[in-house]
Amino acid sequence: MRISKYLFSFFTLFVVFADELFYAFIKVMGVSLESGMKSREAIAIATIAYIVLLVDLIKGRISRTNIIQFISLFIILVFYVLTGLSYPHSVYYDDYTSQLLVYGALCVPSAYVGMKVAKGGYDDHILKLLPIFLLIISLIVGYSVFNSSLQERLLGQLDDDVFNYQNSSYYLSFCAVYSVFYVFFYKRNSGRLLNTIVKTFIIVLIIICSIGCILGGGRGAFVYLVVISAYMVYRIIGKRNDRRLGFVFLLIGIASALFYFANHFEVFQSVGASRVAELLITDETRMDLWGRAINSFMDSPVFGHGLGSVWWEVGFYSHNFLSDLLVETGIVGTLVVTLIIIKCVVRLVRLSKINTLSFFLLLVFMGSLVKLAFSGYWLSNSNLFLGYGFAYGYSQNNGD
């Protein structure tokens, strides 16, 4: 057993769950979201990733193709910086700088982490450590959601400083999906009793996270939870003689009963659950941002206004991946990025049928895409780039 493999595997999962761990940390420590702790976390992650890259370069562990991919992403980040400097400072400059330093700078090292994982040798180490992250995040964020929902019902109001409904909902939906993956798609070689105990805890987390996702009210999170869970059930049903099939329907039955009783006792009568119920009703704020994005795109439809320009053109990111891309890169850049993402998804789907870790990273990658369709800035989503690095790195390292 090589300790170094477990250390890098732990770091990989730390990158995957960076936002969730940060949110859980500030909840436990009682730290304000505006404390600047997020930037320190991002700097720490980036520093570790670059140290790993330097060691790999010195020891010749990185291929020429991966170096080219890495340099290309670095050039993108440079353009991102230059775009921001070319615009006049405004009220949004601090937001832009914050996103650049805290999130944007993570896209390059995250891609490298994906490339390194794709070289192989970390699969089992990463999946063995997965329950630790699921347990910590699910219990802390789940407690925050249930406690805030109860507080809202008893006091008739919701304190935003206590509860970030949308982020919490996404974190719990991701944990629920990853937990389903762990129970039904990962086969451990450990003792039967230990394996049963671990999976029993994970099943409990699935139910907690699913209910918490609805209470949180993230509409995109609910879409991800339902659609991806249905996809995993489809994958299991595809194996007609799979013994897990009966267990799947048993779990669905138990979960349905719990949801029925939760609804009967008005557990879902909260602000968050009301948002999920209004899934197809878009709020006026997003409509306004999308309108600004389209108007900005029409001013420069071919090549856009440059990376990072959405902060000034729209006044913030537009809460949609494609509209942000249209503003910043125009039709040309949007088509290029879209084709790359489609190719990533196709590769990950194919790899997921022959490699268990690839299936997990497919779920991570799809989660990043769903979240970006509803909220978040695309260069700030480290999992998007980690999935890209893995998909393309795997193909290069395995002659695909």
C-alpha positions in Angstrom: 0.0 0.0 0.0 1.5 3.3 -1.1 0.7 6.2 1.1 1.4 8.6 -1.7 -1.5 7.2 -3.7 -3.9 7.7 -0.9 -2.6 11.2 -0.3 -3.2 12.2 -4.0 -6.6 10.3 -4.0 -7.6 12.3 -0.9 -6.5 15.5 -2.6 -8.5 14.6 -5.8 -11.7 14.1 -3.7 -10.9 17.4 -1.9 -10.9 19.1 -5.3 -14.2 17.4 -6.3 -15.9 18.4 -3.0 -14.1 21.7 -2.5 -17.3 23.8 -2.4 -19.1 21.4 -0.3 -16.3 21.1 2.2 -15.9 24.8 2.4 -19.6 25.3 3.1 -19.5 22.5 5.8 -16.4 24.1 7.3 -17.9 27.6 7.7 -21.1 26.1 9.1 -19.2 24.2 11.8 -16.8 27.1 12.6 -19.5 29.8 12.4 -17.4 31.7 9.8 -19.0 34.3 7.5 -19.2 33.6 3.8 -17.5 37.0 3.2 -14.6 36.1 5.5 -12.1 35.5 2.6 -11.6 31.9 3.7 -12.7 30.7 0.2 -9.8 32.5 -1.4 -7.4 30.8 1.0 -8.9 27.4 0.2 -8.5 28.0 -3.5 -4.9 29.2 -3.2 -4.1 26.1 -1.1 -5.6 23.7 -3.7 -3.9 25.5 -6.6 -0.6 25.5 -4.8 -0.7 21.7 -4.1 -1.8 21.0 -7.7 1.1 23.0 -9.1 3.6 21.3 -6.8 2.4 17.9 -8.0 2.7 19.1 -11.6 6.2 20.3 -11.0 7.2 17.0 -9.5 5.7 15.1 -12.4 7.5 17.3 -14.9 10.8 16.8 -13.2 10.3 13.0 -13.1 9.0 12.8 -16.6 5.6 11.5 -15.6 3.5 13.8 -17.9 3.1 13.2 -21.6 3.7 15.8 -24.3 0.0 15.9 -25.2 -1.0 16.5 -21.6 1.6 19.4 -21.5 0.0 20.9 -24.6 -3.5 20.6 -23.0 -2.2 22.2 -19.8 -0.5 25.1 -21.6 -3.7 25.7 -23.6 -5.7 26.0 -20.5 -3.1 28.3 -19.0 -3.3 30.6 -22.1 -7.1 30.7 -21.6 -6.6 31.9 -18.0 -4.1 34.5 -19.2 -6.7 35.9 -21.7 -9.2 35.8 -18.9 -7.0 38.0 -16.8 -6.2 40.4 -19.7 -9.9 40.8 -20.5 -10.6 41.9 -16.9 -7.7 44.4 -17.0 -8.9 45.9 -20.3 -12.2 46.9 -18.9 -12.6 50.0 -16.8 -12.9 49.5 -13.1 -16.5 49.5 -11.9 -18.6 48.4 -9.0 -18.3 44.9 -10.4 -14.5 44.9 -10.5 -14.2 43.4 -7.0 -16.6 40.7 -7.9 -14.7 39.9 -11.0 -11.3 39.9 -9.2 -12.8 37.7 -6.5 -14.1 35.1 -9.0 -10.8 35.2 -10.9 -8.6 34.6 -7.8 -10.9 32.3 -5.9 -12.4 30.2 -8.7 -11.0 31.0 -12.1 -7.4 30.2 -11.1 -8.5 26.7 -10.1 -9.6 25.6 -13.6 -6.1 24.9 -14.8 -4.8 22.9 -11.8 -8.2 21.0 -11.7 -7.7 20.0 -15.3 -4.3 18.7 -14.4 -5.6 16.7 -11.5 -8.0 15.0 -13.9 -5.2 14.3 -16.3 -3.1 12.7 -13.5 -6.0 10.5 -12.3 -6.5 9.4 -15.9 -3.0 7.9 -16.0 -4.4 5.2 -13.7 -3.5 3.6 -10.4 -5.8 5.7 -8.2 -9.2 4.2 -9.0 -9.7 2.0 -5.9 -7.9 4.5 -3.6 -10.3 7.3 -4.5 -13.4 5.1 -4.3 -12.4 3.7 -0.9 -12.1 7.3 0.5 -15.4 8.5 -1.0 -17.7 7.5 1.9 -15.6 9.7 4.3 -16.5 12.8 2.2 -20.1 11.7 1.7 -20.6 11.2 5.4 -19.0 14.5 6.6 -20.8 16.7 4.0 -24.2 15.0 4.1 -24.5 15.2 7.9 -23.3 18.8 8.3 -25.1 20.3 5.3 -28.1 18.1 5.9 -28.3 19.3 9.5 -28.2 22.9 8.2 -31.0 22.3 5.8 -33.3 20.5 8.2 -32.6 22.8 11.1 -33.2 25.9 8.9 -36.4 24.4 7.5 -37.7 23.7 11.0 -36.7 27.2 12.1 -38.6 28.7 9.3 -41.8 26.7 10.2 -41.6 27.6 13.9 -40.5 31.2 13.6 -42.2 32.0 10.3 -39.0 33.4 8.8 -35.7 32.2 7.3 -32.4 33.8 8.2 -30.2 33.9 5.0 -27.1 34.0 7.1 -28.0 30.6 8.6 -29.1 28.9 5.4 -27.9 29.2 1.8 -30.8 27.2 0.2 -29.5 26.8 -3.3 -25.9 25.7 -2.5 -27.1 23.4 0.2 -29.6 21.8 -2.2 -26.9 21.2 -4.9 -24.5 19.7 -2.3 -27.1 17.3 -1.0 -28.2 16.3 -4.5 -24.6 15.5 -5.5 -24.1 13.5 -2.3 -27.3 11.6 -2.9 -26.3 10.7 -6.4 -22.7 9.7 -5.4 -24.1 7.6 -2.6 -26.4 5.7 -5.0 -23.3 5.2 -7.2 -21.3 3.8 -4.2 -24.0 1.4 -3.1 -24.9 0.0 -6.5 -21.8 0.3 -8.7 -18.7 0.0 -6.5 -17.8 -3.4 -5.2 -15.4 -3.4 -2.3 -13.0 -6.1 -1.5 -13.2 -5.6 2.2 -14.9 -7.9 4.7 -18.6 -8.6 4.1 -19.7 -7.3 7.5 -17.8 -4.0 7.2 -19.0 -3.6 3.6 -22.6 -4.1 4.8 -22.3 -1.6 7.6 -20.8 1.1 5.3 -23.4 0.6 2.7 -26.2 0.7 5.3 -25.0 4.1 6.4 -24.7 5.3 2.8 -28.3 4.2 2.1 -29.5 6.3 5.1 -27.5 9.2 3.6 -29.3 8.8 0.2 -32.7 9.3 1.9 -31.5 12.2 4.1 -29.9 14.0 1.1 -32.9 13.4 -1.2 -35.3 15.0 1.3 -32.8 17.7 2.1 -32.4 18.5 -1.6 -36.1 19.3 -1.9 -36.1 21.3 1.4 -33.1 23.3 0.1 -35.1 24.4 -3.0 -32.4 24.3 -5.7 -34.4 23.6 -8.8 -31.4 22.6 -10.8 -30.3 20.3 -8.0 -33.7 18.6 -8.0 -33.5 18.1 -11.8 -30.0 16.6 -11.4 -31.2 14.3 -8.6 -34.1 12.9 -10.5 -32.6 12.6 -14.0 -29.3 11.1 -13.0 -30.9 8.8 -10.5 -33.2 7.6 -13.3 -30.2 7.1 -15.5 -28.4 4.9 -12.9 -31.6 2.8 -12.4 -31.6 2.4 -16.2 -28.0 1.2 -16.1 -28.9 -1.4 -13.5 -32.0 -2.6 -15.3 -29.9 -3.0 -18.4 -28.2 -5.9 -16.6 -31.3 -8.1 -16.4 -29.8 -10.7 -14.2 -28.2 -8.3 -11.7 -29.1 -9.1 -8.1 -29.1 -5.4 -7.3 -32.3 -4.8 -9.3 -34.7 -6.0 -6.6 -32.8 -4.0 -4.0 -33.2 -0.9 -6.2 -37.0 -1.2 -6.2 -37.0 -1.9 -2.4 -35.0 1.3 -1.8 -37.3 3.3 -4.1 -40.3 1.9 -2.2 -38.8 2.8 1.2 -37.9 6.3 0.0 -41.4 6.8 -1.5 -43.0 5.9 1.8 -40.7 8.3 3.7 -41.5 11.1 1.2 -45.2 10.4 1.6 -45.1 10.7 5.4 -42.8 13.8 5.2 -45.4 15.4 2.9 -48.3 14.3 5.2 -46.7 16.0 8.2 -46.0 19.1 6.1 -42.2 18.8 6.3 -42.1 20.1 2.7 -44.0 23.3 3.6 -40.9 25.5 3.3 -39.5 28.2 1.0 -37.1 25.8 -0.6 -39.7 23.1 -1.3 -42.0 25.8 -2.8 -39.3 26.7 -5.2 -39.0 23.1 -6.4 -42.7 22.9 -6.8 -42.5 26.0 -9.1 -39.8 24.3 -11.1 -40.9 25.6 -14.5 -41.6 29.1 -13.3 -38.5 31.3 -13.9 -37.9 34.2 -11.5 -37.7 37.7 -12.9 -34.1 38.2 -11.9 -32.9 35.4 -14.2 -35.1 36.6 -17.0 -33.6 40.1 -16.7 -30.0 38.7 -16.7 -30.7 36.5 -19.8 -32.2 39.5 -21.6 -29.0 41.5 -20.9 -26.9 38.6 -22.0 -28.7 38.3 -25.3 -28.5 42.0 -26.0 -24.8 42.0 -25.3 -24.3 39.0 -27.5 -26.1 40.8 -30.4 -23.5 43.6 -30.1 -20.7 41.2 -30.9 -22.2 37.9 -32.1 -19.2 36.3 -33.8 -16.3 36.4 -31.3 -18.0 38.0 -28.2 -16.5 40.5 -25.8 -13.7 38.4 -24.3 -13.4 36.0 -21.4 -14.6 37.6 -18.2 -16.6 40.3 -19.9 -19.9 39.0 -18.8 -19.3 40.7 -15.4 -19.6 44.1 -17.1 -21.8 43.4 -20.0 -24.5 41.7 -17.9 -23.7 43.1 -14.5 -23.0 39.6 -13.1 -22.9 36.2 -14.6 -26.2 35.4 -16.3 -27.0 32.2 -14.4 -26.7 30.1 -17.5 -23.6 28.5 -19.1 -24.5 29.1 -22.7 -25.6 32.7 -22.4 -22.3 33.5 -20.5 -20.4 31.8 -23.3 -22.3 33.7 -26.0 -21.4 37.0 -24.3 -17.8 36.2 -23.8 -16.9 34.1 -26.9 -19.7 34.6 -29.4 -21.0 32.0 -31.7 -17.5 30.7 -32.6 -16.3 30.1 -29.1 -19.6 28.8 -27.9 -19.6 26.1 -30.7 -16.0 25.1 -29.9 -16.6 24.8 -26.1 -20.0 23.0 -26.7 -18.4 20.4 -29.0 -15.6 19.8 -26.5 -18.1 19.2 -23.7 -20.2 16.9 -25.9 -17.1 14.9 -26.7 -16.2 14.8 -23.0 -19.7 13.4 -22.1 -19.6 10.8 -24.9 -16.2 9.6 -23.8 -17.1 9.5 -20.1 -20.4 7.6 -20.9 -18.4 5.0 -22.9 -15.7 4.8 -20.3 -18.2 4.4 -17.5 -19.3 1.1 -18.9 -15.8 -0.4 -18.5 -14.3 1.6 -15.6 -16.0 2.3 -12.3 -14.1 5.5 -11.5 -15.0 6.9 -14.9 -18.7 6.4 -14.0 -18.2 8.4 -10.8 -16.4 11.2 -12.7 -19.2 11.2 -15.3 -21.7 11.9 -12.5 -19.4 14.7 -11.2 -19.1 16.2 -14.7 -22.8 16.1 -15.4 -23.4 17.7 -12.0 -21.2 20.6 -13.0 -23.1 21.0 -16.2 -26.5 21.0 -14.6 -25.5 23.5 -12.0 -24.0 25.8 -14.6 -27.4 25.7 -16.5 -29.0 27.3 -13.4 -26.3 29.1 -11.5 -22.5 29.8 -11.3 -19.8 31.1 -13.6 -18.3 28.5 -16.0 -14.7 29.3 -15.4 -15.3 29.0 -11.6 -16.5 25.4 -11.8 -13.4 23.3 -11.1 -15.3 20.0 -11.6 -16.0 21.0 -15.2 -12.3 21.2 -15.9 -11.4 18.1 -13.8 -13.8 16.1 -15.9 -12.3 17.6 -19.1 -8.8 16.7 -17.9 -9.8 13.1 -17.1 -11.7 12.5 -20.3 -9.0 13.8 -22.6 -6.2 12.5 -20.5 -7.6 9.0 -20.4 -7.9 8.9 -24.2 -4.3 10.0 -24.6 -2.8 7.7 -22.0 -4.7 4.7 -23.3 -4.3 5.3 -27.0 -7.9 6.1 -27.5 
